[in-house]
Amino acid sequence: MVTLGVDAHKEIHVAVAVDERGRLLGSWEGPNAESAWQEILSWGSQWNERQWGIEGSGNYGHGLAQYLVKAGETVYEVNPRLTAQARRRARKQDKNDRLDAQAVARVVLRDTPDLPLVVVEDEAAALDVMNRERDRLKSQIDRLRNQLHNRLFMVDPEYRKTYSNLAKLETLRELEQYTPPVVTPVTKARASDVRRVASSLRLFMEQIAELTKEIEELARARYSQLTEIQGVGQLTAGALAGILGTRDFAAEDQFATYGGASPIETSSAGRVRHRLNRGGNRRLNRILHSIALTQWNCKGDGHEYIERRMKEGKSWLESMRALKRFIARAVWRLWQQHYAREVQHLA
């Protein structure tokens, strides 16, 4: 089996082929364009048994990854953290595109059972795009809201008495007509700045509300079975489906590892301990953590589980990590049931 690793960039892709012992067999370099994707596939076809690993299959390597998958190739998604670790373990610490591609290939050789397969995009991929855009809008909203607080304070230190909640659209509409309490050339300029920031913030908030509604409607129509888990609403179900539907996880432990929900054992002197797994997809890890917090706060089965583990001598953090692992298992099993129903429907 030959493994081909691809270091994907905005303008170019660099690929290398290694044998089962990680020895270099050949390399390829070309532009990030469909004509070059055909060329790289032709180059890789010289080896009958092959598998691909792409760093950035959801970013700069997205087009190539989808092209290869549609052509029937086996393509694994490789997390940049894993390739960084592979480079640190290398005898030579040099860094260039070819060495990065070689590191990708060696990650696939070493961690194939734990890596998700890239699959052909469907409606779940649309959810993934929508959720990424929603995350971007949330970041913009937080930034603009902080700016607005600062601008208002510079004009009127007691502005909170009138404008206490900048998360309301009504408040922002009022601020779009804002006038300073004391009119001077400086306060007029700052008031104009307040009006511009308030207008931009309102626009982003309206966009995120519309996008949230679209995500929830699509999740309710196709992926509502995920809401059987306590702490998973339609919005969270849409986020989970976006991640699950664009990758193929062969087993639930593979899914848990990808989400950084597999605690790492650090036992010593007969005392069993686990620490936080800082690897995996941090978006997925954040979702699983949010679900676990909701279960803890809602006094349900998750709350009872954590209390039981704490009575056994585990810390609250260790118990939460264990709960996240169980949640990952539940999510994966429900997704497998959904996938089985989809296959049966198509048949």
LODOLUM-473352 format. One record per residue (C-alpha): x, y, z; residue in three letters; residue number from 0. Coordinates in Angstrom, 3 decimals, padded with zeros to 6 digits. Layout:
BEGIN
(vexdren (X; Y; Z); 'ALA'; NUM),
...
***
This chain:
BEGIN
(vexdren (000.000; 000.000; 000.000); 'MET'; 0),
(vexdren (001.384; 003.390; -001.045); 'VAL'; 1),
(vexdren (000.404; 006.458; 000.966); 'THR'; 2),
(vexdren (000.240; 009.861; -000.695); 'LEU'; 3),
(vexdren (000.399; 012.918; 001.533); 'GLY'; 4),
(vexdren (-000.698; 016.343; 000.309); 'VAL'; 5),
(vexdren (000.315; 019.673; 001.810); 'ASP'; 6),
(vexdren (-002.425; 021.972; 000.508); 'ALA'; 7),
(vexdren (-001.975; 025.704; -000.011); 'HIS'; 8),
(vexdren (-004.055; 028.463; -001.560); 'LYS'; 9),
(vexdren (-001.981; 028.650; -004.729); 'GLU'; 10),
(vexdren (-000.171; 025.296; -004.923); 'ILE'; 11),
(vexdren (-000.370; 021.710; -003.695); 'HIS'; 12),
(vexdren (002.652; 019.553; -002.922); 'VAL'; 13),
(vexdren (002.336; 015.771; -002.688); 'ALA'; 14),
(vexdren (004.706; 012.940; -001.858); 'VAL'; 15),
(vexdren (004.337; 009.162; -002.011); 'ALA'; 16),
(vexdren (005.818; 006.866; 000.636); 'VAL'; 17),
(vexdren (005.875; 003.094; 001.009); 'ASP'; 18),
(vexdren (004.682; 001.115; 004.033); 'GLU'; 19),
(vexdren (007.923; 001.891; 005.868); 'ARG'; 20),
(vexdren (007.633; 005.634; 005.195); 'GLY'; 21),
(vexdren (010.377; 005.723; 002.550); 'ARG'; 22),
(vexdren (009.996; 008.372; -000.150); 'LEU'; 23),
(vexdren (008.913; 007.042; -003.564); 'LEU'; 24),
(vexdren (008.243; 010.254; -005.448); 'GLY'; 25),
(vexdren (006.863; 013.780; -005.276); 'SER'; 26),
(vexdren (004.552; 016.097; -007.230); 'TRP'; 27),
(vexdren (003.885; 019.826; -007.215); 'GLU'; 28),
(vexdren (001.267; 021.832; -009.079); 'GLY'; 29),
(vexdren (-001.259; 024.645; -008.850); 'PRO'; 30),
(vexdren (-004.497; 024.442; -006.892); 'ASN'; 31),
(vexdren (-006.708; 024.087; -009.966); 'ALA'; 32),
(vexdren (-008.991; 021.389; -011.409); 'GLU'; 33),
(vexdren (-006.627; 020.688; -014.308); 'SER'; 34),
(vexdren (-003.870; 020.018; -011.776); 'ALA'; 35),
(vexdren (-006.178; 017.772; -009.725); 'TRP'; 36),
(vexdren (-006.501; 015.558; -012.787); 'GLN'; 37),
(vexdren (-002.719; 015.573; -013.085); 'GLU'; 38),
(vexdren (-002.100; 014.604; -009.465); 'ILE'; 39),
(vexdren (-004.607; 011.755; -009.720); 'LEU'; 40),
(vexdren (-002.862; 010.524; -012.858); 'SER'; 41),
(vexdren (000.483; 010.726; -011.052); 'TRP'; 42),
(vexdren (-000.854; 008.796; -008.062); 'GLY'; 43),
(vexdren (-002.438; 006.142; -010.291); 'SER'; 44),
(vexdren (000.993; 004.649; -011.033); 'GLN'; 45),
(vexdren (000.565; 002.789; -007.723); 'TRP'; 46),
(vexdren (-002.335; 000.352; -007.839); 'ASN'; 47),
(vexdren (-002.903; 000.180; -004.080); 'GLU'; 48),
(vexdren (-002.933; 003.680; -002.622); 'ARG'; 49),
(vexdren (-004.497; 005.932; -000.033); 'GLN'; 50),
(vexdren (-004.395; 009.712; 000.363); 'TRP'; 51),
(vexdren (-003.985; 012.046; 003.298); 'GLY'; 52),
(vexdren (-004.760; 015.755; 002.918); 'ILE'; 53),
(vexdren (-004.019; 018.452; 005.459); 'GLU'; 54),
(vexdren (-006.712; 021.077; 004.984); 'GLY'; 55),
(vexdren (-009.410; 018.951; 003.323); 'SER'; 56),
(vexdren (-011.977; 021.445; 004.586); 'GLY'; 57),
(vexdren (-009.971; 024.491; 003.542); 'ASN'; 58),
(vexdren (-007.385; 024.939; 000.773); 'TYR'; 59),
(vexdren (-007.399; 021.211; 000.038); 'GLY'; 60),
(vexdren (-011.186; 021.017; -000.196); 'HIS'; 61),
(vexdren (-011.423; 021.011; -003.989); 'GLY'; 62),
(vexdren (-008.763; 018.333; -004.429); 'LEU'; 63),
(vexdren (-010.205; 016.175; -001.643); 'ALA'; 64),
(vexdren (-013.681; 016.229; -003.179); 'GLN'; 65),
(vexdren (-012.273; 015.574; -006.655); 'TYR'; 66),
(vexdren (-010.390; 012.494; -005.426); 'LEU'; 67),
(vexdren (-013.319; 011.135; -003.405); 'VAL'; 68),
(vexdren (-015.682; 011.478; -006.375); 'LYS'; 69),
(vexdren (-013.100; 009.580; -008.439); 'ALA'; 70),
(vexdren (-013.341; 006.684; -005.977); 'GLY'; 71),
(vexdren (-010.125; 007.364; -004.071); 'GLU'; 72),
(vexdren (-009.658; 006.739; -000.336); 'THR'; 73),
(vexdren (-008.905; 010.094; 001.280); 'VAL'; 74),
(vexdren (-008.197; 010.770; 004.962); 'TYR'; 75),
(vexdren (-008.449; 014.120; 006.675); 'GLU'; 76),
(vexdren (-005.254; 014.962; 008.578); 'VAL'; 77),
(vexdren (-005.326; 017.460; 011.428); 'ASN'; 78),
(vexdren (-002.482; 020.037; 011.224); 'PRO'; 79),
(vexdren (-001.652; 019.313; 014.880); 'ARG'; 80),
(vexdren (-000.759; 015.747; 013.941); 'LEU'; 81),
(vexdren (001.581; 016.809; 011.149); 'THR'; 82),
(vexdren (003.229; 019.332; 013.479); 'ALA'; 83),
(vexdren (003.876; 016.505; 015.940); 'GLN'; 84),
(vexdren (005.273; 014.346; 013.140); 'ALA'; 85),
(vexdren (007.682; 017.122; 012.140); 'ARG'; 86),
(vexdren (008.874; 017.533; 015.729); 'ARG'; 87),
(vexdren (009.641; 013.798; 015.903); 'ARG'; 88),
(vexdren (011.628; 013.853; 012.672); 'ALA'; 89),
(vexdren (015.407; 013.474; 012.798); 'ARG'; 90),
(vexdren (015.858; 016.626; 010.697); 'LYS'; 91),
(vexdren (014.015; 019.740; 011.845); 'GLN'; 92),
(vexdren (013.984; 021.380; 008.398); 'ASP'; 93),
(vexdren (010.625; 022.632; 007.120); 'LYS'; 94),
(vexdren (009.443; 022.948; 003.533); 'ASN'; 95),
(vexdren (006.358; 021.940; 001.561); 'ASP'; 96),
(vexdren (007.746; 018.545; 000.548); 'ARG'; 97),
(vexdren (008.694; 017.669; 004.118); 'LEU'; 98),
(vexdren (005.248; 018.808; 005.292); 'ASP'; 99),
(vexdren (003.598; 016.538; 002.713); 'ALA'; 100),
(vexdren (005.830; 013.694; 003.843); 'GLN'; 101),
(vexdren (004.746; 014.337; 007.443); 'ALA'; 102),
(vexdren (001.095; 014.120; 006.310); 'VAL'; 103),
(vexdren (001.757; 010.760; 004.644); 'ALA'; 104),
(vexdren (003.460; 009.397; 007.751); 'ARG'; 105),
(vexdren (000.554; 010.482; 009.942); 'VAL'; 106),
(vexdren (-001.764; 008.458; 007.697); 'VAL'; 107),
(vexdren (000.592; 005.466; 007.949); 'LEU'; 108),
(vexdren (000.681; 005.694; 011.737); 'ARG'; 109),
(vexdren (-002.873; 006.746; 012.614); 'ASP'; 110),
(vexdren (-005.109; 005.347; 009.857); 'THR'; 111),
(vexdren (-007.619; 003.743; 012.316); 'PRO'; 112),
(vexdren (-008.122; 007.111; 014.057); 'ASP'; 113),
(vexdren (-008.419; 009.351; 010.997); 'LEU'; 114),
(vexdren (-011.809; 010.268; 009.481); 'PRO'; 115),
(vexdren (-012.451; 009.547; 005.832); 'LEU'; 116),
(vexdren (-013.440; 012.433; 003.579); 'VAL'; 117),
(vexdren (-016.822; 011.769; 001.943); 'VAL'; 118),
(vexdren (-018.759; 013.314; -000.929); 'VAL'; 119),
(vexdren (-020.591; 016.430; 000.199); 'GLU'; 120),
(vexdren (-024.367; 016.440; 000.729); 'ASP'; 121),
(vexdren (-026.890; 018.466; 002.784); 'GLU'; 122),
(vexdren (-024.785; 017.936; 005.911); 'ALA'; 123),
(vexdren (-021.918; 019.715; 004.176); 'ALA'; 124),
(vexdren (-024.240; 022.689; 003.667); 'ALA'; 125),
(vexdren (-024.853; 022.696; 007.421); 'LEU'; 126),
(vexdren (-021.112; 022.679; 008.035); 'ASP'; 127),
(vexdren (-020.706; 025.744; 005.804); 'VAL'; 128),
(vexdren (-023.601; 027.496; 007.528); 'MET'; 129),
(vexdren (-022.277; 026.776; 011.008); 'ASN'; 130),
(vexdren (-018.798; 028.013; 010.134); 'ARG'; 131),
(vexdren (-020.339; 031.231; 008.839); 'GLU'; 132),
(vexdren (-022.425; 031.520; 012.013); 'ARG'; 133),
(vexdren (-019.274; 031.179; 014.125); 'ASP'; 134),
(vexdren (-017.649; 033.915; 012.060); 'ARG'; 135),
(vexdren (-020.641; 036.199; 012.556); 'LEU'; 136),
(vexdren (-020.592; 035.554; 016.317); 'LYS'; 137),
(vexdren (-016.970; 036.650; 016.455); 'SER'; 138),
(vexdren (-017.771; 039.799; 014.496); 'GLN'; 139),
(vexdren (-020.730; 040.576; 016.762); 'ILE'; 140),
(vexdren (-018.624; 040.213; 019.922); 'ASP'; 141),
(vexdren (-015.953; 042.476; 018.448); 'ARG'; 142),
(vexdren (-018.431; 045.153; 017.349); 'LEU'; 143),
(vexdren (-020.329; 045.066; 020.646); 'ARG'; 144),
(vexdren (-017.103; 045.674; 022.554); 'ASN'; 145),
(vexdren (-016.286; 048.543; 020.206); 'GLN'; 146),
(vexdren (-019.732; 050.043; 020.737); 'LEU'; 147),
(vexdren (-019.363; 049.914; 024.527); 'HIS'; 148),
(vexdren (-016.024; 051.711; 024.187); 'ASN'; 149),
(vexdren (-017.362; 054.373; 021.795); 'ARG'; 150),
(vexdren (-020.345; 055.115; 024.042); 'LEU'; 151),
(vexdren (-018.187; 055.368; 027.146); 'PHE'; 152),
(vexdren (-015.939; 057.921; 025.446); 'MET'; 153),
(vexdren (-018.980; 060.117; 024.767); 'VAL'; 154),
(vexdren (-020.961; 059.481; 027.966); 'ASP'; 155),
(vexdren (-019.520; 057.455; 030.913); 'PRO'; 156),
(vexdren (-023.086; 056.956; 032.217); 'GLU'; 157),
(vexdren (-024.470; 055.597; 028.942); 'TYR'; 158),
(vexdren (-025.581; 052.315; 030.586); 'ARG'; 159),
(vexdren (-028.419; 054.128; 032.338); 'LYS'; 160),
(vexdren (-030.023; 054.648; 028.917); 'THR'; 161),
(vexdren (-028.519; 051.866; 026.810); 'TYR'; 162),
(vexdren (-028.125; 048.938; 029.176); 'SER'; 163),
(vexdren (-028.493; 046.065; 026.733); 'ASN'; 164),
(vexdren (-026.605; 046.231; 023.447); 'LEU'; 165),
(vexdren (-027.837; 042.740; 022.496); 'ALA'; 166),
(vexdren (-031.289; 044.070; 021.606); 'LYS'; 167),
(vexdren (-032.105; 045.190; 018.079); 'LEU'; 168),
(vexdren (-034.367; 047.916; 019.444); 'GLU'; 169),
(vexdren (-031.453; 049.415; 021.361); 'THR'; 170),
(vexdren (-029.252; 049.344; 018.281); 'LEU'; 171),
(vexdren (-031.916; 051.047; 016.182); 'ARG'; 172),
(vexdren (-032.037; 053.823; 018.783); 'GLU'; 173),
(vexdren (-028.242; 054.104; 018.687); 'LEU'; 174),
(vexdren (-028.348; 054.510; 014.924); 'GLU'; 175),
(vexdren (-029.960; 057.895; 015.681); 'GLN'; 176),
(vexdren (-027.652; 058.644; 018.610); 'TYR'; 177),
(vexdren (-026.836; 062.233; 019.591); 'THR'; 178),
(vexdren (-024.306; 063.128; 022.309); 'PRO'; 179),
(vexdren (-025.512; 064.694; 025.586); 'PRO'; 180),
(vexdren (-022.978; 067.512; 025.142); 'VAL'; 181),
(vexdren (-022.337; 068.684; 021.598); 'VAL'; 182),
(vexdren (-018.755; 069.581; 020.728); 'THR'; 183),
(vexdren (-016.768; 068.881; 017.543); 'PRO'; 184),
(vexdren (-015.158; 065.854; 019.243); 'VAL'; 185),
(vexdren (-018.387; 064.395; 020.667); 'THR'; 186),
(vexdren (-020.114; 064.905; 017.297); 'LYS'; 187),
(vexdren (-017.392; 062.847; 015.597); 'ALA'; 188),
(vexdren (-017.592; 060.164; 018.271); 'ARG'; 189),
(vexdren (-021.389; 060.071; 018.075); 'ALA'; 190),
(vexdren (-021.116; 059.549; 014.329); 'SER'; 191),
(vexdren (-018.782; 056.625; 015.047); 'ASP'; 192),
(vexdren (-021.348; 055.201; 017.510); 'VAL'; 193),
(vexdren (-024.044; 055.344; 014.834); 'ARG'; 194),
(vexdren (-021.843; 053.525; 012.277); 'ARG'; 195),
(vexdren (-020.843; 050.753; 014.681); 'VAL'; 196),
(vexdren (-024.439; 050.324; 015.869); 'ALA'; 197),
(vexdren (-025.626; 050.013; 012.265); 'SER'; 198),
(vexdren (-022.987; 047.372; 011.458); 'SER'; 199),
(vexdren (-023.770; 045.447; 014.650); 'LEU'; 200),
(vexdren (-027.503; 045.426; 013.911); 'ARG'; 201),
(vexdren (-026.850; 044.118; 010.392); 'LEU'; 202),
(vexdren (-024.695; 041.247; 011.688); 'PHE'; 203),
(vexdren (-027.260; 040.367; 014.358); 'MET'; 204),
(vexdren (-030.053; 040.230; 011.782); 'GLU'; 205),
(vexdren (-027.887; 038.023; 009.557); 'GLN'; 206),
(vexdren (-027.059; 035.588; 012.363); 'ILE'; 207),
(vexdren (-030.732; 035.374; 013.354); 'ALA'; 208),
(vexdren (-031.688; 034.500; 009.776); 'GLU'; 209),
(vexdren (-028.857; 031.975; 009.482); 'LEU'; 210),
(vexdren (-029.770; 030.373; 012.816); 'THR'; 211),
(vexdren (-033.340; 029.913; 011.617); 'LYS'; 212),
(vexdren (-032.148; 028.225; 008.403); 'GLU'; 213),
(vexdren (-029.870; 025.851; 010.333); 'ILE'; 214),
(vexdren (-032.628; 024.893; 012.763); 'GLU'; 215),
(vexdren (-035.134; 024.273; 009.958); 'GLU'; 216),
(vexdren (-032.740; 021.995; 008.054); 'LEU'; 217),
(vexdren (-031.735; 020.171; 011.236); 'ALA'; 218),
(vexdren (-035.380; 019.676; 012.206); 'ARG'; 219),
(vexdren (-036.200; 018.235; 008.789); 'ALA'; 220),
(vexdren (-033.266; 015.810; 008.527); 'ARG'; 221),
(vexdren (-031.352; 015.363; 011.789); 'TYR'; 222),
(vexdren (-033.822; 015.802; 014.644); 'SER'; 223),
(vexdren (-032.955; 012.346; 016.059); 'GLN'; 224),
(vexdren (-029.830; 013.921; 017.572); 'LEU'; 225),
(vexdren (-032.061; 015.978; 019.895); 'THR'; 226),
(vexdren (-032.844; 012.763; 021.811); 'GLU'; 227),
(vexdren (-029.671; 013.552; 023.751); 'ILE'; 228),
(vexdren (-030.242; 015.927; 026.652); 'GLN'; 229),
(vexdren (-028.638; 019.270; 025.913); 'GLY'; 230),
(vexdren (-028.930; 018.973; 022.132); 'VAL'; 231),
(vexdren (-031.352; 021.404; 020.511); 'GLY'; 232),
(vexdren (-031.954; 021.886; 016.804); 'GLN'; 233),
(vexdren (-029.076; 024.334; 016.486); 'LEU'; 234),
(vexdren (-026.626; 021.943; 018.159); 'THR'; 235),
(vexdren (-027.996; 019.056; 016.091); 'ALA'; 236),
(vexdren (-027.258; 021.065; 012.956); 'GLY'; 237),
(vexdren (-023.692; 021.724; 014.106); 'ALA'; 238),
(vexdren (-023.118; 018.039; 014.885); 'LEU'; 239),
(vexdren (-024.621; 016.913; 011.571); 'ALA'; 240),
(vexdren (-022.379; 019.348; 009.710); 'GLY'; 241),
(vexdren (-019.289; 017.743; 011.240); 'ILE'; 242),
(vexdren (-020.500; 014.133; 011.084); 'LEU'; 243),
(vexdren (-021.874; 014.334; 007.573); 'GLY'; 244),
(vexdren (-018.693; 015.624; 005.931); 'THR'; 245),
(vexdren (-016.518; 012.847; 007.386); 'ARG'; 246),
(vexdren (-016.855; 009.091; 007.767); 'ASP'; 247),
(vexdren (-016.072; 007.694; 011.221); 'PHE'; 248),
(vexdren (-015.726; 003.918; 011.183); 'ALA'; 249),
(vexdren (-016.141; 003.525; 014.954); 'ALA'; 250),
(vexdren (-017.288; 005.551; 017.930); 'GLU'; 251),
(vexdren (-013.821; 005.634; 019.485); 'ASP'; 252),
(vexdren (-012.554; 007.183; 016.237); 'GLN'; 253),
(vexdren (-015.226; 009.864; 016.520); 'PHE'; 254),
(vexdren (-014.350; 010.500; 020.172); 'ALA'; 255),
(vexdren (-010.650; 010.800; 019.340); 'THR'; 256),
(vexdren (-011.419; 013.220; 016.508); 'TYR'; 257),
(vexdren (-013.410; 015.371; 018.939); 'GLY'; 258),
(vexdren (-010.713; 015.332; 021.617); 'GLY'; 259),
(vexdren (-013.183; 013.542; 023.931); 'ALA'; 260),
(vexdren (-010.946; 010.579; 024.729); 'SER'; 261),
(vexdren (-009.258; 011.389; 028.063); 'PRO'; 262),
(vexdren (-005.551; 010.561; 028.115); 'ILE'; 263),
(vexdren (-004.509; 008.210; 030.903); 'GLU'; 264),
(vexdren (-001.799; 009.541; 033.263); 'THR'; 265),
(vexdren (-001.911; 006.835; 035.936); 'SER'; 266),
(vexdren (000.983; 006.355; 038.342); 'SER'; 267),
(vexdren (001.774; 004.462; 041.571); 'ALA'; 268),
(vexdren (-001.432; 002.477; 041.331); 'GLY'; 269),
(vexdren (-003.652; 005.591; 041.080); 'ARG'; 270),
(vexdren (-005.662; 005.829; 037.873); 'VAL'; 271),
(vexdren (-005.887; 009.345; 036.487); 'ARG'; 272),
(vexdren (-006.786; 010.927; 033.149); 'HIS'; 273),
(vexdren (-005.999; 014.345; 031.760); 'ARG'; 274),
(vexdren (-007.549; 016.548; 029.089); 'LEU'; 275),
(vexdren (-007.024; 015.571; 025.468); 'ASN'; 276),
(vexdren (-006.035; 018.805; 023.709); 'ARG'; 277),
(vexdren (-006.020; 017.239; 020.257); 'GLY'; 278),
(vexdren (-008.806; 016.681; 017.771); 'GLY'; 279),
(vexdren (-011.315; 019.058; 016.229); 'ASN'; 280),
(vexdren (-011.807; 021.908; 018.680); 'ARG'; 281),
(vexdren (-015.174; 022.920; 017.209); 'ARG'; 282),
(vexdren (-016.528; 019.441; 017.902); 'LEU'; 283),
(vexdren (-014.899; 019.397; 021.334); 'ASN'; 284),
(vexdren (-016.572; 022.710; 022.184); 'ARG'; 285),
(vexdren (-019.979; 021.308; 021.204); 'ILE'; 286),
(vexdren (-019.507; 018.167; 023.309); 'LEU'; 287),
(vexdren (-018.376; 020.288; 026.266); 'HIS'; 288),
(vexdren (-021.443; 022.516; 025.940); 'SER'; 289),
(vexdren (-023.724; 019.457; 025.950); 'ILE'; 290),
(vexdren (-021.968; 018.084; 029.040); 'ALA'; 291),
(vexdren (-022.357; 021.419; 030.882); 'LEU'; 292),
(vexdren (-026.058; 021.504; 030.038); 'THR'; 293),
(vexdren (-026.532; 017.978; 031.368); 'GLN'; 294),
(vexdren (-024.717; 018.920; 034.571); 'TRP'; 295),
(vexdren (-026.851; 022.024; 035.076); 'ASN'; 296),
(vexdren (-030.157; 020.319; 034.241); 'CYS'; 297),
(vexdren (-029.877; 017.744; 037.048); 'LYS'; 298),
(vexdren (-030.503; 014.787; 034.726); 'GLY'; 299),
(vexdren (-028.646; 011.542; 034.088); 'ASP'; 300),
(vexdren (-025.466; 013.424; 033.264); 'GLY'; 301),
(vexdren (-025.579; 015.241; 036.600); 'HIS'; 302),
(vexdren (-026.086; 011.971; 038.477); 'GLU'; 303),
(vexdren (-023.221; 010.368; 036.531); 'TYR'; 304),
(vexdren (-020.793; 013.129; 037.503); 'ILE'; 305),
(vexdren (-021.842; 013.004; 041.156); 'GLU'; 306),
(vexdren (-021.351; 009.219; 041.159); 'ARG'; 307),
(vexdren (-017.857; 009.505; 039.691); 'ARG'; 308),
(vexdren (-016.946; 012.220; 042.198); 'MET'; 309),
(vexdren (-017.977; 009.926; 045.058); 'LYS'; 310),
(vexdren (-015.556; 007.377; 043.594); 'GLU'; 311),
(vexdren (-012.726; 009.864; 044.106); 'GLY'; 312),
(vexdren (-012.619; 011.557; 040.707); 'LYS'; 313),
(vexdren (-012.415; 015.329; 040.427); 'SER'; 314),
(vexdren (-015.211; 017.308; 038.792); 'TRP'; 315),
(vexdren (-013.035; 017.932; 035.731); 'LEU'; 316),
(vexdren (-012.162; 014.251; 035.365); 'GLU'; 317),
(vexdren (-015.846; 013.344; 035.700); 'SER'; 318),
(vexdren (-016.782; 015.902; 033.038); 'MET'; 319),
(vexdren (-014.212; 014.417; 030.649); 'ARG'; 320),
(vexdren (-015.681; 010.978; 031.192); 'ALA'; 321),
(vexdren (-019.188; 012.344; 030.569); 'LEU'; 322),
(vexdren (-018.035; 013.925; 027.293); 'LYS'; 323),
(vexdren (-016.777; 010.503; 026.236); 'ARG'; 324),
(vexdren (-020.206; 008.974; 026.873); 'PHE'; 325),
(vexdren (-021.902; 011.816; 025.009); 'ILE'; 326),
(vexdren (-019.602; 011.214; 022.018); 'ALA'; 327),
(vexdren (-020.643; 007.555; 022.030); 'ARG'; 328),
(vexdren (-024.345; 008.493; 022.137); 'ALA'; 329),
(vexdren (-023.970; 011.001; 019.278); 'VAL'; 330),
(vexdren (-022.140; 008.499; 017.093); 'TRP'; 331),
(vexdren (-024.708; 005.729; 017.707); 'ARG'; 332),
(vexdren (-027.635; 008.001; 016.853); 'LEU'; 333),
(vexdren (-025.823; 009.067; 013.687); 'TRP'; 334),
(vexdren (-025.273; 005.443; 012.700); 'GLN'; 335),
(vexdren (-029.015; 004.839; 013.130); 'GLN'; 336),
(vexdren (-029.722; 007.869; 010.947); 'HIS'; 337),
(vexdren (-027.290; 006.624; 008.299); 'TYR'; 338),
(vexdren (-028.865; 003.149; 008.348); 'ALA'; 339),
(vexdren (-032.319; 004.676; 007.821); 'ARG'; 340),
(vexdren (-031.005; 006.766; 004.925); 'GLU'; 341),
(vexdren (-029.526; 003.688; 003.230); 'VAL'; 342),
(vexdren (-032.760; 001.746; 003.753); 'GLN'; 343),
(vexdren (-034.787; 004.635; 002.328); 'HIS'; 344),
(vexdren (-032.597; 004.808; -000.776); 'LEU'; 345),
(vexdren (-032.842; 001.041; -001.255); 'ALA'; 346),
***
